[in-house]
């Protein structure tokens, strides 16, 4: 009898745990999906729902270890449907899917004999005015690699892995708020939605990981002009300025990023080379390699 009672107790606890997790999943889903609606213009829909991605290449000058490195950067913007609970790309149509503007950013440059390869991804919901559903960053170089993922589930759930002592494997949460990595996509939707004045912002995950800084919100001063948007972090002595065209679709023409590197202040610059609207995921045959020449890559 005692064994049966214990078994029943375990089953009851398990059932309660499943129920609580289900409720939490529903709460998380609602916090992401049910925000203030955003009205998308027909001009926006015609441009971004055309079945093509926008790919733009940039000439990059990137400080690392106190020296300026030449390289390339690419911004890939594309719309897709996102699954709100598991937070990955949807393979099929479903009324619960969330339309997002996805930005994949790549940077490649050499530091002496060895290369750096960096990629960021941000998934910004389009039909609601909410923060990015997900942000990821990966950094590869010959010493090792780092990966960080931030999921918007009411608060930010962060998982980070690096090869550095003291940073190896981390899981923690942060209060939901603006993340710098979503700013680029938000600018393409409507620059007037960008935060202004003094705010708390989680800086670029790439920057925090490369400089071994705590991933958390920092005080930021945000300034929007007709042709640029700047975020200054006094505590980090870092300022990012994104330059863009004033007319829709607010194409990003380049950026500068000033920060300490090798015990001195240096400035990264990116200058636009070429932009293409194309369904790149269909262009993986050898005959399409020439398109890289079109992008100056």
C-alpha positions as CSV (number, residue, x, y, z in Angstrom):
1,X,0.0,0.0,0.0
2,X,2.8,2.4,0.9
3,X,4.5,1.7,-2.5
4,X,1.2,2.5,-4.3
5,X,0.8,5.7,-2.3
6,X,4.4,6.8,-3.2
7,X,3.8,6.0,-6.8
8,X,0.6,8.0,-6.8
9,X,2.5,10.9,-5.2
10,X,5.2,10.9,-7.8
11,X,2.6,10.8,-10.6
12,X,0.7,13.7,-9.0
13,X,3.9,15.7,-8.7
14,X,4.8,14.9,-12.3
15,X,1.4,15.8,-13.6
16,X,1.5,19.1,-11.7
17,X,4.9,19.9,-13.1
18,X,3.7,19.3,-16.7
19,X,0.7,21.5,-16.0
20,X,2.8,24.3,-14.7
21,X,5.2,24.0,-17.6
22,X,2.3,24.1,-20.0
23,X,0.9,27.2,-18.4
24,X,4.4,28.8,-18.5
25,X,4.6,27.9,-22.2
26,X,1.2,29.6,-22.8
27,X,2.3,32.6,-20.8
28,X,5.5,32.8,-22.8
29,X,3.6,32.5,-26.1
30,X,1.2,35.3,-25.2
31,X,4.0,37.6,-24.0
32,X,5.7,37.3,-27.4
33,X,2.7,37.1,-29.7
34,X,0.1,39.4,-28.1
35,X,1.8,42.8,-28.0
36,X,0.7,46.1,-29.5
37,X,-0.1,45.6,-33.2
38,X,2.0,47.1,-35.9
39,X,0.4,48.4,-39.1
40,X,2.6,47.5,-42.1
41,X,2.3,49.6,-45.2
42,X,1.6,48.2,-48.6
43,X,4.9,49.6,-49.7
44,X,6.6,47.5,-46.9
45,X,4.7,44.4,-47.9
46,X,5.5,44.8,-51.6
47,X,9.2,45.1,-50.9
48,X,9.7,42.5,-48.1
49,X,7.1,39.9,-49.1
50,X,8.4,39.6,-52.7
51,X,9.9,36.1,-52.1
52,X,13.4,37.6,-52.1
53,X,16.1,38.5,-49.6
54,X,18.1,41.7,-49.6
55,X,21.8,41.0,-49.5
56,X,24.3,43.9,-49.0
57,X,28.0,43.7,-48.9
58,X,30.3,46.1,-47.1
59,X,34.0,46.9,-47.0
60,X,35.0,46.4,-43.3
61,X,37.8,48.0,-41.3
62,X,37.7,46.3,-37.9
63,X,40.0,47.0,-34.9
64,X,41.2,43.9,-33.1
65,X,44.1,43.7,-30.6
66,X,44.9,47.4,-31.2
67,X,45.3,47.2,-35.0
68,X,42.9,47.9,-37.9
69,X,42.0,44.8,-39.9
70,X,40.6,44.8,-43.4
71,X,37.7,42.5,-44.2
72,X,34.2,42.2,-45.4
73,X,30.7,42.2,-43.8
74,X,27.3,41.1,-45.3
75,X,23.8,42.0,-44.1
76,X,21.1,39.5,-45.2
77,X,17.5,40.7,-44.5
78,X,14.6,38.4,-45.3
79,X,11.1,37.8,-44.0
80,X,10.0,34.4,-42.8
81,X,7.4,32.7,-40.5
82,X,8.6,31.8,-37.0
83,X,7.3,29.3,-34.5
84,X,6.7,31.3,-31.3
85,X,7.2,28.5,-28.7
86,X,10.2,26.6,-30.0
87,X,11.4,29.8,-31.7
88,X,12.7,28.5,-35.0
89,X,11.7,28.9,-38.6
90,X,8.4,27.3,-39.5
91,X,8.3,24.7,-42.2
92,X,4.5,25.0,-42.8
93,X,1.7,27.5,-42.7
94,X,0.0,27.8,-39.3
95,X,-2.1,30.5,-37.7
96,X,0.2,30.7,-34.7
97,X,3.2,31.5,-36.8
98,X,4.8,34.9,-36.3
99,X,6.0,36.8,-39.3
100,X,9.5,38.1,-38.6
101,X,12.2,40.2,-40.3
102,X,15.4,38.2,-40.0
103,X,18.8,39.7,-40.1
104,X,21.9,37.6,-40.6
105,X,25.1,39.5,-40.3
106,X,28.5,38.1,-41.2
107,X,31.9,39.5,-40.6
108,X,35.2,38.1,-41.8
109,X,38.7,39.5,-41.3
110,X,42.3,38.3,-40.5
111,X,44.3,38.9,-37.4
112,X,47.8,38.0,-38.5
113,X,48.0,34.4,-39.5
114,X,44.5,33.4,-38.4
115,X,41.0,34.4,-39.4
116,X,37.9,35.6,-37.6
117,X,34.5,34.5,-38.7
118,X,31.5,36.1,-36.9
119,X,27.8,35.7,-37.4
120,X,24.8,37.3,-35.7
121,X,21.1,36.5,-36.2
122,X,18.1,38.5,-35.0
123,X,14.5,37.7,-35.5
124,X,12.2,40.8,-35.1
125,X,8.4,40.2,-35.0
126,X,6.6,42.3,-37.7
127,X,2.9,42.3,-36.9
128,X,3.4,43.3,-33.2
129,X,5.6,45.9,-31.6
130,X,7.7,43.5,-29.5
131,X,11.4,42.9,-29.0
132,X,13.3,40.4,-30.9
133,X,12.0,36.9,-30.4
134,X,15.5,35.4,-30.6
135,X,19.1,36.6,-31.0
136,X,22.2,34.4,-31.6
137,X,25.9,35.1,-32.0
138,X,28.7,32.8,-33.0
139,X,32.4,33.6,-33.2
140,X,35.0,31.3,-34.7
141,X,38.8,31.7,-34.8
142,X,41.8,29.4,-34.5
143,X,41.9,29.6,-30.7
144,X,38.4,28.3,-30.4
145,X,34.7,29.3,-30.7
146,X,31.9,31.0,-28.8
147,X,28.1,30.7,-29.1
148,X,25.4,32.7,-27.3
149,X,21.7,32.5,-27.7
150,X,19.0,34.8,-26.2
151,X,15.3,33.8,-26.3
152,X,12.4,36.1,-25.6
153,X,10.0,34.1,-23.4
154,X,8.5,36.9,-21.3
155,X,12.1,37.5,-20.0
156,X,15.3,36.8,-21.8
157,X,16.6,33.3,-21.4
158,X,20.3,33.3,-22.2
159,X,22.6,30.4,-22.9
160,X,26.3,31.0,-23.6
161,X,29.3,28.8,-24.3
162,X,32.9,29.9,-24.8
163,X,36.4,28.3,-24.6
164,X,37.6,30.9,-22.0
165,X,38.0,30.0,-18.3
166,X,35.3,31.6,-16.2
167,X,33.0,32.0,-19.2
168,X,32.6,28.4,-20.3
169,X,29.0,27.4,-19.9
170,X,26.4,29.8,-18.6
171,X,22.6,29.9,-18.3
172,X,20.8,32.9,-16.9
173,X,17.9,35.2,-17.4
174,X,17.6,39.0,-18.0
175,X,14.7,41.4,-17.9
176,X,13.2,41.9,-21.3
177,X,14.1,45.1,-23.0
178,X,15.8,46.6,-26.0
179,X,18.8,44.6,-27.5
180,X,21.2,46.3,-29.8
181,X,21.1,43.4,-32.2
182,X,17.4,44.0,-33.0
183,X,18.0,47.7,-33.7
184,X,19.2,47.1,-37.3
185,X,16.0,45.3,-38.3
186,X,13.8,47.8,-36.4
187,X,15.4,50.6,-38.4
188,X,14.4,48.9,-41.7
189,X,10.8,48.7,-40.4
190,X,10.4,52.3,-39.2
191,X,13.2,54.5,-37.9
192,X,10.6,56.4,-35.8
193,X,10.2,53.2,-33.7
194,X,13.8,53.3,-32.6
195,X,14.4,54.1,-28.9
196,X,15.5,57.7,-28.2
197,X,17.1,59.5,-25.3
198,X,18.6,57.7,-22.3
199,X,17.7,54.0,-22.2
200,X,18.9,50.7,-20.8
201,X,20.1,48.5,-23.7
202,X,21.8,45.1,-24.0
203,X,24.8,45.9,-26.3
204,X,25.8,43.8,-29.2
205,X,26.4,40.3,-28.1
206,X,29.4,40.1,-30.5
207,X,31.0,43.1,-28.8
208,X,30.4,41.8,-25.2
209,X,31.8,38.4,-26.0
210,X,34.9,39.7,-27.9
211,X,35.7,42.0,-25.0
212,X,34.8,39.6,-22.2
213,X,32.2,41.9,-20.7
214,X,29.1,40.9,-18.8
215,X,26.0,40.3,-20.9
216,X,23.5,42.7,-19.3
217,X,21.7,46.0,-20.0
218,X,23.9,49.1,-19.9
219,X,23.0,52.8,-19.9
220,X,22.8,54.1,-23.4
221,X,22.2,57.5,-25.1
222,X,20.2,57.1,-28.3
223,X,20.1,59.7,-31.0
224,X,18.2,59.7,-34.3
225,X,19.0,62.1,-37.2
226,X,17.8,62.2,-40.8
227,X,20.6,59.9,-42.0
228,X,21.9,58.1,-39.0
229,X,21.2,56.5,-35.6
230,X,23.7,56.4,-32.8
231,X,23.9,54.5,-29.5
232,X,26.5,55.7,-27.0
233,X,27.4,53.6,-24.0
234,X,29.2,55.8,-21.5
235,X,30.2,52.9,-19.2
236,X,31.8,51.0,-22.2
237,X,33.2,54.1,-23.9
238,X,31.6,52.8,-27.1
239,X,29.5,54.5,-29.7
240,X,27.8,52.8,-32.6
241,X,26.4,54.9,-35.5
242,X,24.4,53.3,-38.3
243,X,24.0,55.3,-41.5
244,X,20.9,54.8,-43.7
245,X,19.0,56.3,-46.5
246,X,16.1,58.6,-45.6
247,X,13.5,57.0,-47.9
248,X,11.9,53.6,-47.6
249,X,13.3,50.9,-47.4
250,X,15.9,52.7,-45.3
251,X,18.8,50.9,-46.8
252,X,21.9,50.8,-44.5
253,X,24.8,52.5,-46.2
254,X,27.4,51.7,-43.6
255,X,28.3,52.2,-39.9
256,X,31.0,53.2,-37.5
257,X,31.8,51.8,-34.1
258,X,34.2,53.6,-31.8
259,X,35.6,51.7,-28.8
260,X,38.8,50.9,-26.9
261,X,41.1,48.4,-28.6
262,X,44.7,47.6,-27.4
263,X,44.7,50.4,-24.8
264,X,43.6,53.1,-27.2
265,X,40.4,54.2,-28.9
266,X,39.8,53.0,-32.4
267,X,37.0,53.1,-35.0
268,X,35.5,50.3,-37.1
269,X,34.0,51.4,-40.4
270,X,31.8,49.6,-42.9
271,X,31.1,51.1,-46.4
272,X,28.5,49.7,-48.7
273,X,29.8,47.9,-51.8
274,X,26.7,46.4,-53.5
275,X,23.1,45.3,-52.7
276,X,21.1,42.5,-54.4
277,X,17.4,41.4,-54.1
278,X,17.5,37.7,-54.8
279,X,16.2,34.3,-53.4
280,X,19.7,33.2,-52.4
281,X,18.5,29.9,-50.9
282,X,17.6,28.7,-54.4
283,X,21.0,29.7,-55.8
284,X,23.3,27.0,-54.3
285,X,24.4,25.6,-57.7
286,X,27.9,26.2,-59.0
287,X,26.6,28.5,-61.7
288,X,25.5,31.1,-59.1
289,X,29.1,31.6,-57.7
290,X,29.4,34.6,-60.0
291,X,26.8,36.4,-57.9
292,X,29.5,36.8,-55.3
293,X,31.5,38.8,-57.8
294,X,28.4,41.1,-58.1
295,X,28.6,41.7,-54.4
296,X,32.3,42.3,-54.4
297,X,33.0,39.3,-52.3
